[in-house]
Amino acid sequence: MKGNAGSSGLAPVVAPRAGWSLILDLIVATLREWRRRHVGRRELASLDERTIRELCLDPGVVNHEVRQPFWRPLRDWRD
């Protein structure tokens, strides 16, 4: 076929724009979630022991939670 790119005669494959948009949306959502976890753990780490106990949280559980990396989901401390 004349006029087509490449020697195979097939037109180049182009990814649909919507596919890239979806991928970028998922990346942005993931980064926002990681940021939310980081901020939440930093705020939790700033609480003093008296405040932690007033919230009926175990200081050991709080200490464990603030040491977790941002990519790990927050756990429910009320367990």
ZIGIVEN-V623327 format. One record per residue. N is the residue number from 1. RES is the residue in one letter. SS is DSSP state (H for helix, E for strand, C for the rest). NEAR is the number of other ideal C-beta (glycine too) atoms within 12 Angstrom. D_CENTER is the distance of its C-alpha to the mean C-alpha in whole Angstrom. Layout:
N;RES;SS;NEAR;D_CENTER / N;RES;SS;NEAR;D_CENTER
This chain:
1;M;C;10;47 / 2;K;C;5;48 / 3;G;C;7;45 / 4;N;C;11;42 / 5;A;C;13;40 / 6;G;C;11;40 / 7;S;C;7;43 / 8;S;C;10;42 / 9;G;C;11;43 / 10;L;C;10;39 / 11;A;C;11;37 / 12;P;C;10;34 / 13;V;C;10;31 / 14;V;C;9;29 / 15;A;C;11;25 / 16;P;C;10;25 / 17;R;H;10;23 / 18;A;H;10;22 / 19;G;H;13;20 / 20;W;H;13;18 / 21;S;H;13;18 / 22;L;H;14;15 / 23;I;H;15;14 / 24;L;H;14;13 / 25;D;H;14;12 / 26;L;H;14;9 / 27;I;H;14;8 / 28;V;H;14;8 / 29;A;H;14;7 / 30;T;H;16;3 / 31;L;H;16;5 / 32;R;H;15;6 / 33;E;H;19;4 / 34;W;H;21;4 / 35;R;H;16;7 / 36;R;H;18;8 / 37;R;H;24;8 / 38;H;H;21;10 / 39;V;H;17;12 / 40;G;H;24;13 / 41;R;H;28;14 / 42;R;H;17;16 / 43;E;H;17;18 / 44;L;H;27;18 / 45;A;H;21;20 / 46;S;C;14;22 / 47;L;C;22;24 / 48;D;C;14;27 / 49;E;H;16;28 / 50;R;H;10;31 / 51;T;H;16;28 / 52;I;H;23;26 / 53;R;H;15;29 / 54;E;H;11;30 / 55;L;C;17;26 / 56;C;C;13;28 / 57;L;C;25;25 / 58;D;C;17;26 / 59;P;H;22;26 / 60;G;H;14;25 / 61;V;H;22;22 / 62;V;H;28;21 / 63;N;H;18;21 / 64;H;H;18;20 / 65;E;H;29;16 / 66;V;H;28;16 / 67;R;C;15;17 / 68;Q;C;22;14 / 69;P;C;13;11 / 70;F;C;22;8 / 71;W;C;15;6 / 72;R;C;17;9 / 73;P;C;15;9 / 74;L;C;25;11 / 75;R;C;19;15 / 76;D;C;9;17 / 77;W;C;22;20 / 78;R;C;10;23 / 79;D;C;9;23
